[in-house]
Amino acid sequence: MSTNSQDQEIDLGQVFSKIGKFFKKIVDSTFDAVLFVRKNIIILTILFIIGASLGFYLDKTDKTYNNEIIVTPNFGSVDYLYSKIALLEAKKKENDIVFFSNLGFKNIKEFGKIEIEPVIDVFKFVDKKPDNFDLIKLMAEDGDLDKIIENEITSKNYPFHLIKFSTSKKTDSNKTVNPLLNYLNDSEYFKAIQKQFLENENIKMKANDSIIKQIDKLVEGFSKSVASGSKTDKMVYISDNNQLNEIINTKNGLIDEQGALRLNLISNDKVIKEISTNINGLNTEGINGKRKLIFPIVLVFVFILSKLFLSFYKHQLAKRNLA
């Protein structure tokens, strides 16, 4: 028993000794750091000021602005839209200033990367579209739903798409947005489809208005006949066959359809319809706007690292000389 007690005391003593050495190393390292800062305070201060000044200057002068346009492609023009944006990005990489100038863009050198992505909205994708809902269900059985939703084939069928481009300076509609939208809507093929579509919509609206007026006259005549106590053969037919409710429901359906057709005229007045535009949003991603904080830390860190390496080099060199 006494031997076990002595062993335990020895083990505990070793543990406390190691803990003491560990804290001593921390204290020594902390003191060494204080001495290092004290010895190099002037250099560290200068480096910090240089880094902060350079960071402030770059944050003020080297800015990037994000610009976004939400659009909806009409008349099945989604692939056309994506190909036009791809061509624009290719021309930008080629630095084809003449191409952009002919389109009406201003200050091409300030124009950055342009890209497009779908605004993922599954509810609008399946809203009143049973075929789309069935398609999602079928595809989900064989794979991950999230991947299917973001799949290129699926995503191109979403109603809204986000066009993003950057500029090195603040822009306005005349410099970039309007030329971009004019470029996207410059298609004789889709303009011809649009023209015929709008003509069809107007014809349908006129026909619906005519039917609604006929229904109104029919209902008005029926109401007068009921009020006067007399019925024509036509009114008797309607009443006896319980057609009045059906006629009124038909009218309500036509009124709803007219509202939808009027909205179609608004949303389909362009091949690529602009929904909303947000321009000149300051890009704060990455180091943008943070260089005044990052640069001083980087310079101080490089200086400390170089000092540590120099100390290590001298120590190793001294060991070699002794050997």
KAGIFEN-V121654 format. One record per residue. N is the residue number from 1. RES is the residue in one small letter. PHI is phi in whole degrees, -180 to 180 (999 if undefined). NEAR is the number of other ideal C-beta (glycine too) atoms within 10 Angstrom. Layout:
N/RES/PHI/NEAR  N/RES/PHI/NEAR
This chain:
1/m/999/5  2/s/-65/6  3/t/-64/7  4/n/-63/8  5/s/-64/9  6/q/-65/10  7/d/-61/10  8/q/-65/10  9/e/-65/10  10/i/-65/10  11/d/-61/10  12/l/-64/10  13/g/-63/10  14/q/-64/10  15/v/-63/10  16/f/-66/10  17/s/-66/10  18/k/-66/10  19/i/-62/10  20/g/-63/10  21/k/-65/10  22/f/-63/10  23/f/-67/10  24/k/-64/10  25/k/-63/10  26/i/-63/10  27/v/-63/10  28/d/-63/10  29/s/-65/10  30/t/-63/10  31/f/-66/10  32/d/-60/10  33/a/-64/11  34/v/-63/10  35/l/-62/10  36/f/-62/15  37/v/-63/11  38/r/-62/8  39/k/-71/11  40/n/-114/16  41/i/-59/10  42/i/-67/8  43/i/-64/12  44/l/-62/17  45/t/-65/11  46/i/-63/13  47/l/-62/21  48/f/-64/16  49/i/-67/12  50/i/-61/13  51/g/-62/21  52/a/-66/17  53/s/-65/13  54/l/-64/15  55/g/-63/22  56/f/-60/14  57/y/-64/13  58/l/-69/16  59/d/-63/18  60/k/-82/11  61/t/-100/8  62/d/-98/10  63/k/-113/16  64/t/-129/17  65/y/-115/18  66/n/-94/17  67/n/-131/22  68/e/-134/13  69/i/-130/22  70/i/-94/15  71/v/-130/25  72/t/-126/19  73/p/-84/21  74/n/-100/21  75/f/62/18  76/g/70/9  77/s/-98/22  78/v/-65/19  79/d/-66/10  80/y/-60/17  81/l/-61/22  82/y/-66/17  83/s/-69/11  84/k/-68/19  85/i/-67/21  86/a/-63/13  87/l/-65/12  88/l/-63/23  89/e/-66/15  90/a/-63/11  91/k/-66/17  92/k/-68/19  93/k/-65/8  94/e/-78/9  95/n/58/10  96/d/-82/14  97/i/-65/14  98/v/-62/9  99/f/-59/17  100/f/-68/21  101/s/-63/12  102/n/-65/11  103/l/-83/15  104/g/99/14  105/f/-72/22  106/k/-112/14  107/n/52/13  108/i/-61/18  109/k/-64/11  110/e/-85/16  111/f/-84/23  112/g/-103/16  113/k/-67/10  114/i/-126/18  115/e/-151/13  116/i/-138/18  117/e/-148/14  118/p/-74/20  119/v/-90/15  120/i/-69/15  121/d/-146/13  122/v/-64/15  123/f/-63/6  124/k/-71/14  125/f/-65/19  126/v/-104/16  127/d/-62/11  128/k/58/7  129/k/-132/12  130/p/-55/8  131/d/-63/8  132/n/-65/16  133/f/-64/14  134/d/-64/11  135/l/-64/17  136/i/-61/17  137/k/-62/11  138/l/-65/10  139/m/-70/17  140/a/-68/14  141/e/-68/8  142/d/-109/7  143/g/-167/10  144/d/-73/11  145/l/-62/13  146/d/-62/10  147/k/-67/11  148/i/-67/18  149/i/-62/18  150/e/-94/13  151/n/-60/13  152/e/-59/8  153/i/-64/9  154/t/-70/19  155/s/-64/17  156/k/-70/14  157/n/-93/12  158/y/-71/18  159/p/-70/17  160/f/-113/16  161/h/-137/22  162/l/-106/16  163/i/-97/23  164/k/-123/16  165/f/-147/24  166/s/-113/17  167/t/-137/21  168/s/-83/15  169/k/-137/13  170/k/-63/13  171/t/-119/21  172/d/-146/11  173/s/-60/12  174/n/-68/11  175/k/-77/20  176/t/-133/24  177/v/-66/18  178/n/-63/14  179/p/-59/18  180/l/-65/27  181/l/-67/19  182/n/-64/12  183/y/-63/20  184/l/-68/24  185/n/-93/18  186/d/-89/13  187/s/-146/18  188/e/-64/7  189/y/-62/11  190/f/-72/22  191/k/-65/14  192/a/-66/11  193/i/-63/17  194/q/-60/19  195/k/-60/10  196/q/-67/11  197/f/-60/16  198/l/-66/14  199/e/-63/10  200/n/-62/11  201/e/-64/16  202/n/-66/12  203/i/-63/10  204/k/-65/14  205/m/-65/17  206/k/-65/10  207/a/-64/11  208/n/-64/17  209/d/-61/12  210/s/-64/10  211/i/-65/13  212/i/-62/16  213/k/-65/10  214/q/-64/12  215/i/-64/16  216/d/-61/11  217/k/-65/10  218/l/-64/17  219/v/-67/15  220/e/-63/10  221/g/-64/14  222/f/-64/20  223/s/-64/12  224/k/-66/11  225/s/-67/17  226/v/-67/12  227/a/-66/8  228/s/-86/8  229/g/83/6  230/s/-115/9  231/k/-133/15  232/t/-83/11  233/d/-60/7  234/k/-67/12  235/m/-67/18  236/v/-64/12  237/y/-62/11  238/i/-63/20  239/s/-68/14  240/d/-67/9  241/n/-98/9  242/n/53/8  243/q/-94/14  244/l/-63/15  245/n/-62/8  246/e/-65/11  247/i/-65/15  248/i/-64/12  249/n/-63/10  250/t/-63/14  251/k/-62/18  252/n/-61/12  253/g/-64/11  254/l/-67/17  255/i/-64/12  256/d/-62/10  257/e/-65/13  258/q/-62/15  259/g/-62/10  260/a/-66/10  261/l/-66/15  262/r/-65/12  263/l/-66/10  264/n/-62/16  265/l/-63/13  266/i/-74/8  267/s/-77/13  268/n/-111/17  269/d/-76/11  270/k/-137/17  271/v/-66/21  272/i/-110/26  273/k/-90/19  274/e/-77/17  275/i/-97/14  276/s/-155/10  277/t/-135/15  278/n/-128/11  279/i/-124/18  280/n/63/12  281/g/-86/12  282/l/-63/11  283/n/-80/14  284/t/-114/12  285/e/-76/9  286/g/64/10  287/i/-94/14  288/n/-60/14  289/g/80/17  290/k/-118/13  291/r/-66/21  292/k/-66/17  293/l/-97/15  294/i/-77/14  295/f/-61/23  296/p/-60/20  297/i/-65/14  298/v/-64/15  299/l/-63/20  300/v/-64/17  301/f/-64/11  302/v/-63/12  303/f/-64/16  304/i/-62/16  305/l/-63/10  306/s/-66/10  307/k/-65/14  308/l/-63/11  309/f/-65/10  310/l/-64/10  311/s/-64/11  312/f/-63/10  313/y/-64/10  314/k/-65/10  315/h/-64/9  316/q/-66/10  317/l/-67/10  318/a/-65/10  319/k/-63/9  320/r/-65/7  321/n/-66/7  322/l/-67/6  323/a/-71/5
